[in-house]
């Protein structure tokens, strides 16, 4: 092939893939416009395979380039951290943080800071929902100032610490520093930018398990180094984040048995401890706080149903990682128990759109680092010149781009507040000053995080069960105990089927009286003596 033609092709490839990344990162033109340069480039890539067999020329970067990339990577991590903080603040201003799940855990931590194990949204001990004693480490910050910002900042710091753990593992596994740098950059970019299960967990509402990823990564490092005190403390902290965290211990144990044959006894101990903790906390401790009833967050196990959905879920989890954790299953088994929790649980746990993959994705990326650390890269470098390998590489790139999550640029655009949101904040401040809402209030979902206090309940309603009347779920109607009901138009109304219909229902209900109406906020007083007792 003509040399100038080759040069033009590779220059075009660079611009096309660079354009895809830039448009995606900045969120230009909506959610999927970034795919346009990719679609324009694909015919040329196909023609290239047909004519020349090589689409990509991959060479090992120079030491200078690696050092520069590592330096830029540290700056990029700092900038990304600041952008995530900005996004969190903008979402607060635009009322996009919801009671579910951010508000409920903020309420639990606030009450813990007051020495009170109480969850007002369901009026039960918080461990009846999830076993979460470890989130108590955030309670002292509520002594400084009770505000939702503390838990959001903790989540962002948690995710930003994971690349540091990747770097430590990569250094421990590799004698070559340049190889460790490349592995760290690859895993960190996947964790924060393009691996959908991990990134969607970052963008989702606050959950106790969001504090787990850096502890998981460092626990694995301590397991490798046999630093048992640190490892034990980390594992105890993990078990206190949620009842299913025993899956991490089981994964570590399976890895010790299959990948480290001289650690079989340790592996067996970890598996036994993990299984006992999961079943003990789920079917023993949680029902104890519900007077023997099964907790509502305990899913019905489904081992054999929805085979197609489970297969698609696994495909989406493994494709961006080149199926390496499956091919090298002795190492990939690190993540299998955590993934199994989602496979046998509710269907929503396999959507990769919520927080359910925060644990499994961190374990999968750790496994990928270990796998790539143990392989001879030069051997695979030679194979990439064949047509078959080039086609597979092209298919992998296309599949990964199709599964890209929302970028931080897209998230910032969607979180940007409007002038109406600032007006709502002003009205909300005036209402708080004028009425004793700190003694207890029922609020719309979008307002929950704006009330860091002991007694807060969410308002629910539908066409079948209108707002202000008894609900099908006993927890939904706990709001009826509150004297004050607060609603804000043009904000998130999760748990309310129709916000306008809800307001109309309250206006028609004789037990409710509109005592203060601003342009955006409506405050009702509940006058039913029976329900106030």
C-alpha positions in Angstrom: 0.0 0.0 0.0 1.2 3.5 -0.8 3.0 5.1 2.2 1.1 8.4 2.0 -2.2 6.4 1.9 -1.1 4.5 5.0 -0.2 7.8 6.7 -3.5 9.4 5.8 -5.4 6.4 7.1 -3.7 6.3 10.5 -4.1 10.0 10.8 -7.8 9.7 10.0 -8.1 6.9 12.5 -6.5 9.0 15.2 -8.9 11.9 14.4 -11.9 9.6 14.3 -11.3 7.9 17.6 -10.1 11.1 19.1 -13.3 12.8 17.9 -15.4 10.0 19.4 -13.7 10.4 22.8 -13.9 14.2 22.8 -17.6 14.4 21.8 -18.4 11.8 24.3 -16.5 13.4 27.1 -17.9 16.9 26.5 -21.4 15.5 26.0 -21.8 17.5 22.8 -25.1 16.9 20.9 -26.7 14.6 23.5 -26.1 11.1 24.6 -25.2 9.2 21.4 -23.7 11.8 19.0 -20.2 10.6 19.8 -20.9 7.4 17.8 -21.1 9.4 14.5 -17.3 9.7 13.9 -17.1 6.0 14.7 -19.7 5.1 12.1 -18.0 7.3 9.5 -14.7 5.6 10.2 -15.9 2.0 10.1 -16.1 1.6 6.3 -12.4 2.7 6.0 -11.5 0.2 8.7 -13.2 -2.6 6.8 -11.5 -1.6 3.6 -8.2 -1.5 5.5 -8.7 -5.1 6.7 -9.5 -6.2 3.2 -6.5 -4.6 1.6 -3.7 -4.5 4.2 -4.8 -6.8 7.1 -3.8 -4.2 9.8 -6.1 -1.6 11.1 -4.0 -0.6 14.0 -0.3 -0.3 14.5 0.5 -0.9 18.2 4.0 -0.4 19.6 5.3 -0.2 23.1 5.5 3.4 24.1 8.9 5.0 25.0 9.9 5.5 28.6 9.6 9.3 28.2 6.0 8.9 26.9 5.1 6.6 29.8 6.5 9.0 32.4 4.6 11.9 30.8 1.4 9.9 30.7 1.7 9.0 34.4 2.3 12.7 35.3 -0.7 13.8 33.2 -2.7 11.0 34.7 -2.2 12.4 38.2 -3.3 15.8 37.1 -6.3 14.3 35.3 -7.4 12.4 38.5 -7.3 15.7 40.4 -9.3 17.5 37.8 -11.8 14.6 37.6 -12.2 14.8 41.4 -13.0 18.5 41.2 -15.5 17.9 38.4 -17.3 15.2 40.4 -17.5 17.6 43.3 -18.9 20.3 41.0 -21.5 17.8 39.6 -22.6 16.8 43.2 -23.0 20.5 44.1 -25.0 21.2 41.0 -27.2 18.2 41.6 -27.9 19.6 45.0 -28.8 23.0 43.6 -31.1 21.4 41.0 -32.8 19.1 43.5 -31.6 16.0 41.7 -30.5 14.1 44.8 -33.3 11.9 46.0 -34.5 10.5 49.3 -34.0 7.2 47.6 -31.2 6.4 48.3 -29.2 9.4 49.4 -31.7 11.0 51.7 -32.4 7.8 53.7 -28.8 7.2 54.5 -28.1 10.8 55.3 -31.0 10.5 57.8 -29.5 7.4 59.3 -26.0 9.0 59.7 -27.5 12.2 61.2 -29.3 10.1 63.8 -26.2 8.1 64.5 -24.4 11.4 65.1 -27.0 12.2 67.8 -26.5 8.8 69.4 -29.8 7.5 68.1 -30.1 4.3 66.0 -33.2 5.4 64.1 -34.4 5.5 60.5 -37.4 7.8 60.3 -38.4 6.9 56.7 -39.5 3.5 57.9 -39.5 4.2 61.6 -37.3 1.2 62.4 -33.8 0.4 63.5 -31.6 1.1 60.4 -30.1 -2.4 60.5 -33.6 -3.8 59.6 -32.9 -2.5 56.1 -29.2 -3.0 55.6 -26.4 -3.9 58.1 -24.4 -0.7 57.9 -22.5 0.1 61.2 -19.4 1.1 59.2 -21.1 4.2 57.8 -20.8 5.5 61.4 -17.4 6.8 60.5 -19.1 9.7 58.8 -21.2 10.6 61.8 -18.5 12.9 63.4 -18.7 15.2 60.4 -22.3 15.8 61.2 -21.2 17.2 64.5 -19.3 19.9 62.6 -22.3 20.8 60.5 -25.3 18.4 59.7 -25.4 18.4 55.9 -25.8 16.0 53.1 -22.6 17.2 51.5 -20.4 15.0 53.8 -21.6 11.7 52.4 -21.4 12.8 48.8 -17.8 14.0 49.4 -17.0 10.7 51.0 -18.3 8.8 47.9 -16.2 10.9 45.5 -13.1 10.5 47.7 -13.7 6.8 47.8 -13.8 6.4 44.1 -10.8 8.7 43.6 -8.7 6.5 46.0 -9.2 3.4 43.9 -6.6 4.3 41.2 -4.0 4.7 44.1 -4.8 1.1 45.0 -4.5 0.0 41.4 -1.0 1.6 41.3 0.1 -0.2 44.5 -1.1 -3.6 43.2 0.5 -3.0 39.7 3.8 -2.2 41.4 3.6 -5.2 43.6 2.8 -7.5 40.7 5.4 -6.1 38.2 9.1 -5.7 38.3 8.9 -3.3 35.3 7.7 0.2 36.4 6.6 1.1 32.9 4.3 -1.9 32.8 2.9 -1.0 36.2 2.2 2.5 34.9 0.4 1.3 31.8 -1.8 -1.1 33.8 -2.6 1.6 36.3 -3.6 4.1 33.6 -5.7 1.4 31.8 -7.5 0.3 35.0 -8.0 3.8 36.3 -9.5 5.1 33.1 -11.8 2.1 33.0 -12.9 2.7 36.6 -13.6 6.4 36.2 -14.4 6.9 32.6 -15.4 4.1 30.3 -16.3 0.9 32.2 -20.0 1.3 32.5 -20.7 -0.9 35.6 -18.2 1.1 37.6 -19.0 4.6 36.2 -22.8 4.2 36.6 -22.2 3.2 40.2 -20.3 6.4 40.7 -23.1 8.5 39.1 -25.9 6.8 41.1 -27.4 7.8 44.4 -25.4 7.4 47.6 -25.2 3.8 49.0 -23.1 2.5 51.9 -21.3 0.1 49.4 -19.9 3.1 47.6 -17.3 3.2 50.4 -16.2 -0.3 49.6 -14.1 -0.1 46.4 -10.9 1.4 47.8 -11.0 -0.9 50.8 -11.5 -3.9 48.5 -8.6 -3.0 46.4 -6.3 -2.4 49.4 -7.5 -5.5 51.1 -6.4 -7.6 48.1 -3.0 -5.9 48.3 -2.7 -6.7 52.0 -3.7 -10.3 51.3 -1.0 -10.5 48.7 1.6 -9.0 51.1 0.3 -11.1 54.0 -0.3 -8.0 56.2 -3.0 -9.8 58.2 -3.8 -7.0 60.7 -4.6 -4.5 57.9 -6.4 -7.1 55.9 -8.6 -8.2 58.9 -9.5 -4.6 59.8 -10.4 -3.9 56.2 -12.5 -7.0 55.9 -14.4 -6.1 59.1 -15.1 -2.6 57.8 -16.4 -4.1 54.5 -18.7 -6.5 56.4 -20.2 -3.5 58.2 -21.1 -1.7 54.9 -23.8 -4.2 53.8 -24.8 -7.7 54.6 -23.7 -9.1 51.1 -20.1 -7.9 51.6 -19.2 -11.4 52.7 -19.1 -12.1 48.9 -15.7 -10.2 48.9 -14.3 -12.6 51.5 -15.6 -15.6 49.5 -14.0 -14.2 46.3 -10.6 -13.7 48.1 -10.9 -17.3 49.5 -11.6 -18.8 46.1 -8.6 -16.9 44.6 -6.3 -18.2 47.4 -7.4 -21.8 46.6 -7.2 -21.6 42.8 -4.5 -19.1 42.1 -2.3 -19.4 45.2 -2.1 -23.1 46.0 0.0 -22.5 49.1 -2.8 -20.5 50.7 -5.6 -23.0 50.6 -6.2 -23.1 54.3 -6.5 -19.3 54.3 -8.9 -19.6 51.4 -11.1 -22.1 53.1 -11.3 -19.8 56.2 -12.2 -16.8 54.2 -14.9 -18.7 52.3 -16.5 -20.0 55.5 -16.4 -16.6 57.2 -17.9 -15.0 54.1 -20.8 -17.5 53.8 -21.6 -17.3 57.5 -21.6 -13.5 57.5 -23.9 -13.3 54.5 -26.5 -15.8 55.7 -26.2 -14.7 59.3 -26.7 -11.0 58.7 -29.4 -11.5 56.0 -31.5 -14.2 57.6 -30.6 -13.7 61.2 -29.7 -10.2 62.3 -31.9 -8.1 59.9 -35.1 -10.0 60.8 -34.2 -9.6 64.5 -34.7 -5.8 64.1 -38.1 -6.4 62.4 -39.5 -8.6 65.2 -38.8 -11.8 63.2 -40.1 -10.6 59.9 -38.1 -11.0 56.7 -36.5 -7.7 55.7 -38.0 -6.1 52.5 -34.5 -5.6 51.0 -33.9 -9.4 51.1 -34.6 -10.5 47.5 -36.1 -13.8 46.5 -33.3 -15.9 45.1 -33.7 -16.9 41.5 -31.1 -19.4 40.4 -32.5 -20.6 37.1 -34.9 -17.9 35.8 -34.2 -15.1 33.3 -31.4 -17.0 31.6 -31.3 -14.6 28.6 -31.2 -11.5 30.9 -28.4 -12.9 33.0 -26.4 -13.9 29.9 -26.7 -10.3 28.5 -25.7 -8.9 31.9 -22.6 -11.1 32.0 -21.7 -10.2 28.4 -21.9 -6.5 29.1 -19.8 -6.9 32.2 -17.1 -8.9 30.5 -16.9 -7.5 27.0 -15.1 -4.2 27.9 -12.5 -6.3 29.8 -12.0 -8.6 26.8 -13.5 -11.5 28.7 -10.1 -11.9 30.5 -11.7 -12.7 33.9 -13.6 -15.5 32.2 -10.7 -16.8 30.2 -8.4 -16.8 33.2 -11.0 -18.0 35.6 -8.6 -18.9 38.3 -7.9 -15.2 38.8 -11.3 -13.9 37.6 -13.0 -16.0 40.4 -12.1 -13.1 42.6 -15.3 -11.4 41.3 -17.5 -14.4 40.7 -19.2 -14.5 44.2 -20.0 -10.7 44.0 -21.4 -11.1 40.5 -23.4 -14.1 41.6 -25.2 -11.9 44.2 -26.7 -9.9 41.3 -27.4 -13.0 39.2 -29.6 -14.6 41.8 -31.2 -11.4 43.0 -33.8 -9.1 41.5 -33.8 -8.2 37.8 -32.9 -4.6 38.5 -29.7 -5.7 40.1 -28.5 -6.8 36.6 -29.2 -3.5 34.9 -25.7 -2.0 35.3 -27.5 1.3 35.7 -27.6 1.5 39.5 -25.1 0.9 42.3 -25.2 -2.9 42.3 -21.9 -3.3 40.4 -19.7 -1.2 42.6 -18.2 -4.2 44.3 -18.1 -6.6 41.4 -16.6 -4.0 39.0 -13.8 -3.2 41.4 -13.0 -6.9 41.8 -13.1 -7.5 38.1 -10.6 -4.6 37.4 -8.3 -6.0 40.1 -8.5 -9.4 38.5 -7.8 -7.8 35.1 -4.6 -6.1 36.5 -3.4 -9.5 37.9 -4.1 -11.3 34.7 -2.3 -8.7 32.5 0.6 -8.7 35.0 1.1 -12.4 34.6 1.1 -12.5 30.8 3.8 -12.0 28.3 2.7 -8.9 26.4 5.3 -9.3 23.6 3.7 -12.7 22.6 0.3 -11.1 22.1 1.9 -8.1 20.4 2.9 -10.3 17.5 -0.5 -11.9 17.1 -2.1 -8.5 16.7 -0.7 -8.3 13.2 -2.9 -11.1 11.9 -6.2 -10.3 10.2 -8.2 -12.4 12.7 -6.8 -10.6 15.7 -7.3 -7.2 14.0 -11.0 -8.0 13.4 -11.4 -9.1 17.0 -9.7 -5.9 18.2 -12.0 -3.8 16.0 -15.1 -5.7 17.3 -13.9 -5.1 20.9 -13.4 -1.4 20.3 -16.8 -1.0 18.7 -18.5 -3.0 21.5 -16.8 -1.0 24.2 -17.8 2.3 22.5 -21.4 1.1 22.3 -21.4 0.4 26.0 -19.9 3.7 27.1 -21.5 5.3 30.1 -22.4 8.9 30.6 -19.3 11.1 30.7 -18.6 13.7 33.4 -19.4 16.4 30.8 -22.8 14.9 30.1 -23.4 14.6 33.8 -22.5 18.3 34.4 -24.8 19.4 31.7 -27.8 17.4 33.0 -27.1 18.6 36.6 -27.0 22.3 35.7 -29.6 24.3 37.8 -32.0 26.8 36.3 -33.2 30.1 37.8 -36.3 28.3 39.0 -34.2 26.0 41.2 -32.6 29.1 42.9 -36.1 30.5 43.5 -37.2 27.2 45.1 -34.1 27.3 47.4 -35.1 30.8 48.4 -38.7 29.8 49.1 -37.5 26.7 51.0 -35.3 28.8 53.2 -38.2 31.1 54.0 -40.5 28.2 54.8 -37.9 26.7 57.2 -37.6 29.9 59.1 -41.3 30.5 59.4 -42.5 27.0 60.4 -41.2 24.4 62.9 -40.4 21.7 60.3 -37.4 20.5 62.2 -39.8 18.6 64.5 -41.0 16.4 61.7 -42.0 16.9 58.1 -43.3 14.8 55.1 -41.6 15.9 51.9 -41.4 15.2 48.2 -38.5 12.9 47.2 -36.4 15.8 45.8 -36.5 17.7 49.1 -35.4 14.9 51.4 -31.7 15.6 51.5 -32.4 19.3 52.3 -33.7 18.3 55.8 -30.8 16.9 57.9 -32.9 16.1 61.0 -34.3 13.2 63.0 -37.9 13.0 61.6 -38.4 13.1 57.9 -40.8 11.0 55.8 -41.3 10.7 52.0 -44.7 11.4 50.4 -46.1 8.7 48.1 -49.2 8.6 45.9 -50.7 7.2 42.8 -54.0 7.2 40.9 -55.1 4.1 42.9 -53.8 5.4 46.2 -54.0 9.3 46.2 -51.7 11.4 48.2 -53.0 12.1 51.7 -54.9 8.8 52.0 -53.9 5.4 53.2 -51.4 3.6 50.9 -51.0 0.0 49.9 -47.6 -0.2 51.6 -47.5 0.5 55.3 -44.3 2.4 55.0 -45.7 4.7 52.3 -48.3 5.9 54.7 -46.0 6.9 57.5 -46.1 10.4 56.1 -49.7 10.6 57.4 -48.2 11.0 60.9 -46.6 14.3 60.0 -48.3 17.6 60.6 -46.5 19.4 57.8 -46.4 18.3 54.1 -44.0 20.0 51.7 -44.1 19.8 47.9 -42.1 21.6 45.3 -43.2 21.8 41.7 -40.9 21.2 38.7 -38.6 18.9 40.7 -38.1 15.2 41.0 -41.2 13.5 42.4 -40.1 9.9 42.8 -42.7 7.8 44.6 -45.4 10.2 43.4 -47.1 9.0 40.2 -48.4 12.5 39.2 -47.3 15.6 41.2 -50.1 17.8 39.9 -52.6 15.1 40.8 -51.0 14.8 44.2 -51.4 18.5 44.9 -55.0 18.3 43.7 -55.7 15.4 45.9 -54.4 17.3 49.0 -56.5 20.3 48.1 -59.6 18.2 48.0 -58.8 16.3 51.2 -60.6 17.9 54.2 -57.8 16.7 56.5 -55.2 19.0 54.7 -55.1 22.8 54.6 -52.8 24.8 52.4 -51.2 27.3 54.8 -48.5 28.7 52.6 -48.1 28.7 48.9 -45.3 30.3 47.0 -44.7 30.3 43.3 -43.0 26.9 43.5 -43.5 25.4 47.0 -46.8 24.3 48.6 -46.9 23.7 52.4 -49.9 21.8 53.8 -50.8 21.2 57.4 -52.4 17.9 58.3 -55.3 18.5 60.7 -56.5 14.9 61.4 -56.2 14.5 65.2 -56.5 10.7 64.9 -53.5 10.5 62.6 -51.4 12.9 64.7 -51.7 10.8 67.8 
